[in-house]
Structure formats: structure tokens, C-alpha cells
Amino acid sequence: MRTFIKSWIPQCLRILRSPCRSFHGNNRLLTSQIVSYYESINQCKKELPEYFNFASDVLDEWARLEKDGRKPANPAFWWVSDEGEEVKWSFEELGSLSRKAANVLCEACALQRGDRAMAVLPRVPEWWLLNVACMRAGIVFIPGTSQLTAKDISYRLQASKAKCIITSDTLAPALESVLPGSQFLRSKLIVGRGSRAGWLNLKELLAVASADHECVKTRSHEPMVVYFTSGTTGFPKMVVQSHSSYGIGFATTGSYKFLSLKHCVTGGEALNPEVFAKWKIQTGLDIHEGYGQTETVAICANMKGMKIKPGSLGKAVPPYDVQIVDDHGAVVPAGEEGTIAVRVQPTRPFCLFSQYLDNPEQTAASMRGDFYVTGDRGVMDEEGYVWFVGRADDIINSAGYRIGPFEVESALLQHPAVSEVAVVSSPDPVRGEVVKAFIVLAPAFVSHDPEKLTHELQQHVKKVTAPYKYPRKVEFVQGLPKTATGKIQRKVLRSKEWASI
């Protein structure tokens, strides 16, 4: 399914009132202008407005320009399904529909400002419509992927204290098994053509809802959305993004192009060098890798025009000052391993998350001296490029040697027998812990002798990287545990290894 939101984020520059109002005459804003303005705020050269709400300050402003004939009625939102079905809304249409949806949430669902609503939906137009409606009403929006299991949803409902659950008619049956245990839940809203006993129907309610709704006056730092982290190192944490920080990390995103593939970007999980090489061979294009978190959005990237170093996360992107720090928060020299961190003193980047919801201890633990620490280990070279080593929890300490799983995994993936791999620590009576590799074999190698193949892979790693990093233990598996977003859960494998200790 393809989704295209035209004009939203690039036009967020207009949200910041004067002097940004001067840009209203332009329908297209250069990336350099956007980045420059955000950087000025970060450097305290320009002030963040005390109040801001995307729905009123951006969407409604553009709707007025459309209505007054000062801007053509181009789509603010354009959705295309796999079957070719299209939904197009102008700014004025989206504004009207979102005001109706806000009334549905406030009246039929009985939600108030500050309440939390969780949406477990596929990529359908109503997802964005309800997101904007929550902004208008001051309701905190909690997005959830349709790939979440019943256990995942139950945890998120309880942890977030959500008072409303929103889902599709096809997903509702699976959700109902966990809803009785959700003590904070007050209303259930279904998206789709079908109806279900005990559920409110969004389509029916929108048909009779009023389009008159006064947008709440939200402060810039007021919570707007709560994201759950991927949970690769433990239970997912709740990351709060405010009305001002939401979406800013996407300000430099280019337009959606359909004509041909010209620029390739990746993020979410560090790519191994061989993936870059294979992609280059197949497409003739380089992959521009970026790095960020739910808490930060993108903080490093191989931006267009930069020299690409395959395997590197790139350089820091404005407005972030990214450094590698030690356990005391001091910046380490180039080439030395440490924790990837973002400077928050004397000026905190306004697009950084606000806090971990209901978890002040975790919020405090994420700060080290003048820095927010990501929990990822890395190295910065002399040119300022950042290189990923691994999650701090994933680092293996074998006989005094610190070994990052990423480098070992990269070495193994260069062998044709390896389809997928995860490397973790395993207890050892002599070395304390050793490297263990869980390997999913390529189909052509499934029938090979396991003992001989293990030896071959171990020798391969010794040739590709430092010999002490080779996996002393190897286990061939059918699949690897992953989060709902597809990230490998090394903690599950590590717990399995250490369960008997």
C-alpha cells in the first residue's frame, strides 16, 4: 500500500508564526531554508512559540489560503491502495473531516483533553484523519501497528492507560480477547464498513457529526503523541513527543517520486556492508543510511551529496550535536568506542523527546552529563562519520575483549551459507562469556554437514575480522525472534543462553 502525504511536513515551517509567515507566498520550500530555521531555534537565535497546534496553525492556515483562492486546491492527502483505490483530500476537506472526527472523539467516545487514545490500524486514510482529530482535541495519540500480537496490545493498553481503542472491523475480533483486562478503557471505535456489538462506528458517526469544532490551544511542549519503542532490550518504553517536536525530524524528507528510483535511504537497523555492495550491483545506486530512535528521530545520516562510507551511519544532522561519550559523559577521541549521544546542554534540541511516560527513573538514566545517551555503542572517525558497534546490552566481554555483535554478524553474512544471523554472548567457564551465533541457513546449505559448516564459518570469520571475534558457538535455527517492527530480539536469545546460570 502506498501512502502520500503532500505538503504537510515541508510546510511545517509556517507553524512558527512570524517571521515564518513570510514564506506563505511559496508553495515549495527549500530544504536548506527549513533546516536553517530549525537550527536557528536550536541555537536560541529564534524562539519556539509558546503555543502551537499543527491542526490550527498549519492545516487550517492552508485551508484558508485555498478558500481565499490564494493557493490552488492541491491534495493535502493522497492515499492509494494496492487495488488502485484512491482517496484525495484538499486542505479544506481534511480540515472539515478532522473537525468532525474531533467531535466524535469528544462526544461519542467521551474523551477529554489529555486523555490517551490508541489506534491499531493498517495504513488507511482514517489513521491520519484521527491523528489530526486528536491534535484538535488535545487528545494524546498512541499509534500501534496492525502486526501487534494480543499480548503486545494488552501491555500497551495497560501501560499507557488509554481510554479509547480504535481499530478496523477486521482486527476487532482479535483485540476483544484482551480488552476485558484493560481497566482504563472507556470506549471502542471501529473503522470500516462493518458494525460490531459494543463498538462505535466511525463512518456512521462522521455522517452525523458537526464540522464546527474549536481547536484547543495547546502549548508547544504539551504531549501530542506517545510512541512505544521497539522493545529490543526489554519491555517497550513510552516515548512522549510534544506538539512542537512531532514530525520535525522528517522536515528534510524529499517528495514522494513514482517515476523511477533515484535515491535510496535506509534506517531502523544498521545495514551490513555486503548489503550495500549487492544493492549497488543490482540497482547502480548507493544506499544512504540514516540513524535515529523513537526518542530522537534521525540524528545521523549519509545525506545527498555527501561521500558515502558503506557501513557508516553518516554524520550528525541539524540541529543535533552527536558525539561519542564514555561512562562519565566525556567526549572520547576519534576512533575510540563509546556510547552514541546527543548534546542537550546548554541547549536541548527542541525535536528531542520530552520524557519516558510514567518512568522518571528511565528518563533520568538516559541523561549523562551534558548528553542524552542512546544506549547504542559506536565510534566516530576523524571526518565525523559515526560507525555502529551494537546496543550497549549486546556488547560481549570475552576474556577482557569487548566484541560488538554487528561486526561478527557482518562477517558471517558475507558467507553464502548465511541468510540471517544474530550474535549474542554465551556463558563460558574460562572466558566468562564467548561469542555465539544463531544462524538461519540459505536453502542451498540446509542439507550440509552441520559440523563441517560450523568449522567453515568460524574460519571465514577469522579471515574477515580479528580472529578473537569468531563465534566459538554456532547454532543453526529455523528463524530469529523479532519485534513487531522486524528488529531482531537479541535479548531473547541472550536470555535463553544465560537462563541456567
C-alpha positions as semicolon CSV with decimal commas, in nm:
position;residue;x (nm);y (nm);z (nm)
1;M;0,000;0,000;0,000
2;R;0,134;0,341;-0,093
3;T;0,063;0,649;0,108
4;F;0,146;1,000;0,001
5;I;0,107;1,300;0,227
6;K;0,174;1,605;0,019
7;S;0,287;1,935;0,165
8;W;0,248;1,861;0,537
9;I;0,593;1,842;0,685
10;P;0,782;2,068;0,442
11;Q;0,521;2,333;0,512
12;C;0,562;2,297;0,889
13;L;0,796;2,592;0,863
14;R;0,487;2,806;0,858
15;I;0,382;2,689;1,202
16;L;0,625;2,910;1,381
17;R;0,438;3,231;1,316
18;S;0,639;3,544;1,250
19;P;0,883;3,558;1,076
20;C;0,773;3,234;0,907
21;R;0,457;3,396;0,777
22;S;0,669;3,549;0,503
23;F;0,704;3,205;0,347
24;H;0,330;3,167;0,286
25;G;0,367;3,300;-0,066
26;N;0,576;2,999;-0,166
27;N;0,421;2,660;-0,228
28;R;0,758;2,486;-0,216
29;L;1,023;2,543;0,049
30;L;1,385;2,455;0,004
31;T;1,528;2,203;0,246
32;S;1,810;2,443;0,328
33;Q;1,559;2,706;0,443
34;I;1,380;2,456;0,665
35;V;1,696;2,320;0,824
36;S;1,834;2,671;0,872
37;Y;1,521;2,784;1,055
38;Y;1,511;2,481;1,283
39;E;1,880;2,521;1,356
40;S;1,820;2,885;1,449
41;I;1,563;2,773;1,707
42;N;1,802;2,513;1,842
43;Q;2,075;2,777;1,879
44;C;1,833;3,011;2,058
45;K;1,853;3,265;1,775
46;K;1,479;3,230;1,728
47;E;1,225;3,135;1,991
48;L;0,992;2,840;1,981
49;P;0,635;2,975;2,009
50;E;0,466;2,921;2,344
51;Y;0,159;2,774;2,176
52;F;0,142;2,552;1,871
53;N;-0,106;2,308;1,723
54;F;-0,045;2,157;1,380
55;A;-0,417;2,134;1,303
56;S;-0,491;2,503;1,356
57;D;-0,153;2,661;1,277
58;V;-0,073;2,462;0,963
59;L;-0,371;2,271;0,826
60;D;-0,633;2,540;0,889
61;E;-0,399;2,813;0,765
62;W;-0,356;2,636;0,432
63;A;-0,728;2,565;0,414
64;R;-0,790;2,941;0,443
65;L;-0,544;3,007;0,160
66;E;-0,733;2,755;-0,055
67;K;-1,070;2,905;0,030
68;D;-0,949;3,259;-0,046
69;G;-0,810;3,148;-0,382
70;R;-0,452;3,230;-0,284
71;K;-0,349;2,868;-0,323
72;P;-0,471;2,602;-0,569
73;A;-0,670;2,314;-0,419
74;N;-0,390;2,059;-0,445
75;P;-0,429;1,747;-0,233
76;A;-0,309;1,774;0,125
77;F;-0,354;1,398;0,148
78;W;-0,340;1,137;-0,125
79;W;-0,383;0,768;-0,048
80;V;-0,359;0,483;-0,299
81;S;-0,444;0,122;-0,210
82;D;-0,289;-0,189;-0,362
83;E;-0,607;-0,228;-0,567
84;G;-0,578;0,124;-0,709
85;E;-0,848;0,281;-0,491
86;E;-0,769;0,647;-0,425
87;V;-0,862;0,896;-0,155
88;K;-0,771;1,262;-0,208
89;W;-0,843;1,540;0,040
90;S;-0,769;1,907;-0,009
91;F;-0,660;2,104;0,296
92;E;-1,013;2,236;0,336
93;E;-1,164;1,886;0,310
94;L;-0,918;1,739;0,557
95;G;-0,982;2,028;0,792
96;S;-1,358;1,974;0,784
97;L;-1,335;1,596;0,823
98;S;-1,088;1,621;1,110
99;R;-1,316;1,864;1,296
100;K;-1,600;1,613;1,261
101;A;-1,370;1,336;1,385
102;A;-1,265;1,552;1,681
103;N;-1,631;1,589;1,776
104;V;-1,675;1,211;1,752
105;L;-1,383;1,157;1,990
106;C;-1,501;1,421;2,237
107;E;-1,872;1,340;2,232
108;A;-1,941;0,978;2,135
109;C;-1,612;0,848;2,281
110;A;-1,629;1,088;2,580
111;L;-1,259;1,177;2,558
112;Q;-1,119;1,494;2,713
113;R;-0,803;1,694;2,668
114;G;-0,505;1,494;2,793
115;D;-0,678;1,156;2,757
116;R;-0,499;0,891;2,553
117;A;-0,639;0,707;2,252
118;M;-0,467;0,405;2,097
119;A;-0,508;0,329;1,727
120;V;-0,429;-0,021;1,599
121;L;-0,488;0,024;1,229
122;P;-0,339;-0,066;0,892
123;R;-0,236;0,217;0,659
124;V;-0,581;0,354;0,588
125;P;-0,687;0,720;0,549
126;E;-0,866;0,716;0,883
127;W;-0,530;0,673;1,061
128;W;-0,420;1,022;0,955
129;L;-0,767;1,167;0,996
130;L;-0,787;1,053;1,359
131;N;-0,432;1,169;1,423
132;V;-0,526;1,524;1,324
133;A;-0,854;1,497;1,517
134;C;-0,658;1,413;1,832
135;M;-0,440;1,720;1,778
136;R;-0,751;1,938;1,757
137;A;-0,898;1,798;2,078
138;G;-0,573;1,783;2,275
139;I;-0,603;1,404;2,296
140;V;-0,275;1,212;2,309
141;F;-0,250;0,979;2,010
142;I;-0,085;0,635;2,053
143;P;-0,017;0,463;1,719
144;G;0,008;0,085;1,704
145;T;0,090;-0,135;1,406
146;S;-0,163;-0,393;1,292
147;Q;0,112;-0,656;1,332
148;L;0,097;-0,636;1,711
149;T;0,000;-0,954;1,894
150;A;-0,276;-0,970;2,156
151;K;-0,006;-0,973;2,426
152;D;0,157;-0,661;2,276
153;I;-0,174;-0,475;2,267
154;S;-0,266;-0,575;2,622
155;Y;0,067;-0,445;2,753
156;R;0,034;-0,117;2,564
157;L;-0,322;-0,055;2,679
158;Q;-0,233;-0,113;3,043
159;A;0,095;0,079;3,036
160;S;-0,047;0,382;2,852
161;K;-0,377;0,390;3,045
162;A;-0,552;0,452;2,714
163;K;-0,921;0,535;2,748
164;C;-1,012;0,460;2,387
165;I;-0,912;0,186;2,142
166;I;-0,950;0,241;1,768
167;T;-0,916;-0,043;1,519
168;S;-1,056;-0,184;1,196
169;D;-1,351;-0,417;1,159
170;T;-1,114;-0,699;1,056
171;L;-0,882;-0,656;1,356
172;A;-1,152;-0,605;1,620
173;P;-1,219;-0,978;1,684
174;A;-0,855;-1,042;1,773
175;L;-0,846;-0,740;2,006
176;E;-1,157;-0,830;2,200
177;S;-0,981;-1,113;2,383
178;V;-0,758;-0,865;2,571
179;L;-0,998;-0,574;2,621
180;P;-1,174;-0,707;2,935
181;G;-0,847;-0,676;3,128
182;S;-0,794;-0,313;3,024
183;Q;-0,916;-0,130;3,333
184;F;-0,875;0,222;3,193
185;L;-1,060;0,162;2,866
186;R;-1,388;0,354;2,830
187;S;-1,476;0,344;2,459
188;K;-1,414;0,133;2,148
189;L;-1,422;0,281;1,798
190;I;-1,426;0,074;1,481
191;V;-1,306;0,189;1,137
192;G;-1,465;0,024;0,836
193;R;-1,795;-0,058;0,673
194;G;-1,898;-0,332;0,913
195;S;-2,054;-0,295;1,256
196;R;-1,984;-0,488;1,574
197;A;-2,176;-0,517;1,900
198;G;-2,030;-0,296;2,172
199;W;-1,828;-0,086;1,927
200;L;-1,892;0,265;1,796
201;N;-1,868;0,302;1,417
202;L;-1,659;0,593;1,292
203;K;-1,820;0,610;0,948
204;E;-2,171;0,629;1,091
205;L;-2,072;0,890;1,350
206;L;-1,890;1,108;1,094
207;A;-2,204;1,114;0,879
208;V;-2,397;1,297;1,152
209;A;-2,115;1,486;1,327
210;S;-2,088;1,863;1,320
211;A;-1,799;2,025;1,133
212;D;-1,788;2,301;1,395
213;H;-1,508;2,241;1,644
214;E;-1,283;2,489;1,819
215;C;-0,926;2,363;1,823
216;V;-0,775;2,358;2,171
217;K;-0,488;2,597;2,234
218;T;-0,203;2,358;2,307
219;R;0,135;2,465;2,437
220;S;0,433;2,373;2,220
221;H;0,570;2,134;2,481
222;E;0,234;1,972;2,559
223;P;0,226;1,594;2,490
224;M;0,082;1,513;2,149
225;V;0,179;1,155;2,072
226;V;0,321;0,857;2,263
227;Y;0,535;0,608;2,074
228;F;0,631;0,270;2,212
229;T;0,993;0,178;2,145
230;S;1,064;-0,147;1,961
231;G;1,149;-0,332;2,283
232;T;1,471;-0,487;2,156
233;T;1,632;-0,463;2,503
234;G;1,331;-0,504;2,734
235;F;0,968;-0,401;2,769
236;P;0,886;-0,121;2,523
237;K;0,920;0,226;2,675
238;M;0,668;0,504;2,615
239;V;0,830;0,798;2,438
240;V;0,647;1,130;2,457
241;Q;0,668;1,369;2,162
242;S;0,521;1,715;2,201
243;H;0,322;1,932;1,963
244;S;0,643;2,112;1,862
245;S;0,876;1,813;1,836
246;Y;0,644;1,580;1,643
247;G;0,744;1,543;1,282
248;I;1,035;1,787;1,292
249;G;1,283;1,507;1,232
250;F;1,116;1,450;0,895
251;A;1,149;1,810;0,785
252;T;1,419;1,735;0,528
253;T;1,229;1,445;0,371
254;G;1,206;1,473;-0,006
255;S;0,888;1,442;-0,209
256;Y;0,744;1,105;-0,300
257;K;0,853;1,014;-0,653
258;F;0,694;0,748;-0,869
259;L;0,878;0,793;-1,197
260;S;1,197;0,600;-1,123
261;L;1,425;0,502;-0,839
262;K;1,685;0,773;-0,791
263;H;1,767;0,791;-0,421
264;C;1,774;0,508;-0,165
265;V;1,756;0,555;0,212
266;T;1,762;0,302;0,494
267;G;1,725;0,314;0,871
268;G;1,593;0,123;1,170
269;E;1,861;-0,147;1,171
270;A;2,226;-0,097;1,076
271;L;2,299;-0,247;0,734
272;N;2,591;-0,479;0,675
273;P;2,850;-0,373;0,411
274;E;2,766;-0,665;0,182
275;V;2,407;-0,539;0,154
276;F;2,537;-0,205;0,027
277;A;2,755;-0,384;-0,228
278;K;2,477;-0,612;-0,355
279;W;2,232;-0,321;-0,380
280;K;2,484;-0,119;-0,579
281;I;2,534;-0,409;-0,820
282;Q;2,160;-0,467;-0,867
283;T;2,044;-0,106;-0,895
284;G;2,352;0,102;-0,967
285;L;2,255;0,324;-0,673
286;D;2,411;0,386;-0,335
287;I;2,214;0,342;-0,014
288;H;2,213;0,646;0,211
289;E;2,199;0,509;0,564
290;G;2,049;0,708;0,849
291;Y;2,028;0,652;1,221
292;G;1,782;0,758;1,486
293;Q;1,548;0,641;1,756
294;T;1,187;0,685;1,857
295;E;1,323;0,939;2,106
296;T;1,521;1,143;1,856
297;V;1,403;1,074;1,501
298;A;1,704;1,100;1,263
299;I;2,027;1,224;1,424
300;C;2,284;1,089;1,176
301;A;2,262;1,041;0,802
302;N;2,455;0,999;0,480
303;M;2,288;1,296;0,317
304;K;2,268;1,350;-0,055
305;G;2,591;1,497;-0,185
306;M;2,800;1,352;0,097
307;K;3,071;1,097;0,041
308;I;2,923;0,763;0,143
309;K;3,123;0,530;0,360
310;P;2,945;0,192;0,335
311;G;2,857;0,065;0,682
312;S;2,870;0,412;0,837
313;L;2,564;0,582;0,985
314;G;2,681;0,909;0,833
315;K;2,733;1,241;1,010
316;A;2,522;1,435;1,259
317;V;2,226;1,619;1,104
318;P;2,099;1,960;1,221
319;P;2,004;2,051;1,486
320;Y;2,181;1,766;1,665
321;D;2,534;1,771;1,807
322;V;2,617;1,400;1,809
323;Q;2,923;1,277;1,998
324;I;3,070;0,954;2,131
325;V;3,098;0,967;2,512
326;D;3,241;0,750;2,788
327;D;3,067;0,620;3,101
328;H;3,104;0,964;3,266
329;G;2,966;1,167;2,976
330;A;3,303;1,292;2,848
331;V;3,362;1,305;2,472
332;V;3,614;1,039;2,365
333;P;3,882;1,087;2,096
334;A;3,816;0,993;1,733
335;G;3,842;0,620;1,676
336;E;3,762;0,527;2,036
337;E;3,448;0,329;2,116
338;G;3,182;0,475;2,341
339;T;2,811;0,550;2,359
340;I;2,640;0,746;2,081
341;A;2,500;1,057;2,247
342;V;2,323;1,387;2,171
343;R;2,426;1,708;2,347
344;V;2,138;1,859;2,547
345;Q;2,328;2,126;2,741
346;P;2,334;2,420;2,731
347;T;2,057;2,392;2,469
348;R;1,826;2,094;2,436
349;P;1,725;2,019;2,075
350;F;1,355;2,101;2,057
351;C;1,283;1,794;1,842
352;L;1,411;1,554;2,109
353;F;1,151;1,355;2,302
354;S;1,013;1,502;2,625
355;Q;1,026;1,205;2,860
356;Y;0,954;0,837;2,908
357;L;0,591;0,842;3,015
358;D;0,534;0,737;3,378
359;N;0,902;0,638;3,406
360;P;1,110;0,918;3,565
361;E;1,389;0,675;3,657
362;Q;1,441;0,573;3,294
363;T;1,422;0,936;3,184
364;A;1,695;1,031;3,433
365;A;1,908;0,730;3,335
366;S;1,905;0,842;2,971
367;M;2,100;1,157;3,063
368;R;2,475;1,151;3,123
369;G;2,641;1,484;3,195
370;D;2,556;1,721;2,910
371;F;2,424;1,441;2,690
372;Y;2,125;1,224;2,616
373;V;2,268;0,874;2,566
374;T;2,111;0,648;2,306
375;G;2,219;0,316;2,455
376;D;2,398;0,231;2,130
377;R;2,773;0,185;2,113
378;G;2,967;0,343;1,830
379;V;3,284;0,505;1,702
380;M;3,336;0,840;1,529
381;D;3,619;0,869;1,278
382;E;3,836;1,172;1,204
383;E;3,589;1,301;0,944
384;G;3,292;1,289;1,181
385;Y;3,131;0,973;1,042
386;V;2,964;0,754;1,305
387;W;3,005;0,376;1,299
388;F;2,762;0,148;1,478
389;V;2,904;-0,121;1,709
390;G;2,592;-0,254;1,883
391;R;2,347;-0,197;2,164
392;A;2,522;-0,146;2,495
393;D;2,338;-0,451;2,629
394;D;2,455;-0,657;2,331
395;I;2,830;-0,599;2,376
396;I;3,015;-0,923;2,452
397;N;3,303;-0,921;2,702
398;S;3,509;-1,232;2,632
399;A;3,829;-1,274;2,834
400;G;3,865;-0,895;2,852
401;Y;3,793;-0,837;2,483
402;R;3,489;-0,619;2,406
403;I;3,318;-0,755;2,096
404;G;3,027;-0,590;1,917
405;P;2,781;-0,831;1,756
406;F;2,736;-0,619;1,444
407;E;3,089;-0,677;1,313
408;V;3,065;-1,054;1,366
409;E;2,723;-1,064;1,202
410;S;2,855;-0,863;0,907
411;A;3,140;-1,108;0,862
412;L;2,909;-1,409;0,872
413;L;2,664;-1,255;0,625
414;Q;2,943;-1,237;0,369
415;H;2,936;-1,618;0,354
416;P;2,680;-1,756;0,104
417;A;2,552;-2,010;0,359
418;V;2,415;-1,740;0,590
419;S;2,071;-1,597;0,525
420;E;2,016;-1,432;0,866
421;V;2,222;-1,422;1,183
422;A;2,213;-1,289;1,538
423;V;2,518;-1,286;1,763
424;V;2,495;-1,282;2,145
425;S;2,703;-1,367;2,448
426;S;2,704;-1,719;2,589
427;P;2,843;-1,828;2,929
428;D;3,187;-1,988;2,935
429;P;3,374;-2,124;3,243
430;V;3,712;-1,996;3,123
431;R;3,642;-1,671;2,932
432;G;3,334;-1,565;3,126
433;E;3,140;-1,534;2,804
434;V;3,200;-1,615;2,440
435;V;3,050;-1,524;2,105
436;K;2,760;-1,740;1,994
437;A;2,595;-1,713;1,653
438;F;2,237;-1,816;1,579
439;I;2,226;-1,873;1,204
440;V;1,941;-1,916;0,957
441;L;2,090;-2,101;0,661
442;A;2,032;-2,024;0,296
443;P;1,819;-2,301;0,135
444;A;2,112;-2,443;-0,064
445;F;2,309;-2,512;0,256
446;V;2,039;-2,666;0,476
447;S;2,148;-3,021;0,391
448;H;2,520;-2,960;0,452
449;D;2,701;-3,134;0,737
450;P;2,649;-2,905;1,043
451;E;2,988;-2,977;1,200
452;K;3,183;-2,909;0,881
453;L;2,979;-2,600;0,804
454;T;3,034;-2,464;1,156
455;H;3,410;-2,502;1,117
456;E;3,398;-2,338;0,774
457;L;3,204;-2,039;0,908
458;Q;3,439;-1,998;1,204
459;Q;3,741;-1,994;0,975
460;H;3,565;-1,748;0,747
461;V;3,511;-1,501;1,034
462;K;3,876;-1,531;1,140
463;K;3,982;-1,425;0,791
464;V;3,736;-1,137;0,760
465;T;3,782;-0,978;1,103
466;A;4,001;-1,005;1,413
467;P;4,038;-1,379;1,496
468;Y;3,936;-1,338;1,861
469;K;3,589;-1,230;1,747
470;Y;3,496;-1,556;1,580
471;P;3,189;-1,740;1,716
472;R;3,307;-2,024;1,940
473;K;2,950;-2,150;1,948
474;V;2,717;-2,183;1,649
475;E;2,354;-2,292;1,643
476;F;2,154;-2,333;1,324
477;V;1,791;-2,225;1,364
478;Q;1,477;-2,200;1,150
479;G;1,416;-1,835;1,237
480;L;1,513;-1,550;1,468
481;P;1,288;-1,379;1,726
482;K;1,183;-1,034;1,609
483;T;0,975;-0,740;1,727
484;A;0,654;-0,635;1,553
485;T;0,864;-0,390;1,351
486;G;1,104;-0,661;1,232
487;K;1,403;-0,591;1,456
488;I;1,596;-0,894;1,581
489;Q;1,545;-0,950;1,955
490;R;1,894;-1,048;2,066
491;K;1,782;-1,018;2,427
492;V;1,555;-1,321;2,381
493;L;1,844;-1,529;2,253
494;R;2,077;-1,396;2,522
495;S;1,826;-1,479;2,795
496;K;1,799;-1,831;2,659
497;E;2,177;-1,872;2,680
498;W;2,204;-1,742;3,034
499;A;1,884;-1,897;3,173
500;S;2,067;-2,179;3,354
501;I;2,326;-1,953;3,521
